[in-house]
């Protein structure tokens, strides 16, 4: 049976973890703290003698409460973004928020966030062009611009200082989703006319669903859930103010 000093150290650690898990629903927070306490007690039970140094080593191995709470919130957000409950309606704000949080902690997450922003950005440009083409028929279009530039979006109407805002591609290595590749001089030719409307609606919908599906796949493929110990050999009663 752990001595009083060990129990106090565990209680202090669990209290810190409980406080760091703010914004997590209370029942879920209590369960997580109980599981972590059980995990620590299991490690303590494996030691023949628990000195203050051994106890400190165990707690360092378990992890800093603030970092654990941050990781759990990130994992919870990623689970929400890929849950079956949300699978029938791909909520872009949930996927953007989840990949942004993931991107703050890993290179894979950053790549997923940038991909998601680019994908949804393309969808916004396509759908905006479909809506605005009837309003600005001479300024919205798919444009063949100088320097072999292909652009979809709003043309400023100038042949000198030509700028087109939207999606622009200039082979071999220039690409922008929202914005312009910079001013150029020369002729500008519109390629689709009123066909831009159905084409943009179709491409916008495809971008939206493809981005949602691939973002969810990236989250599921490159993230792993935090392994919380689920056995509770030493259940601890919880109170409204924190772990007991």
Order of alpha helices (4+ residues) and beta strands (2+ residues): alpha-alpha-alpha-alpha-alpha-alpha-beta-beta-beta-beta-beta-beta-beta-alpha-beta-beta
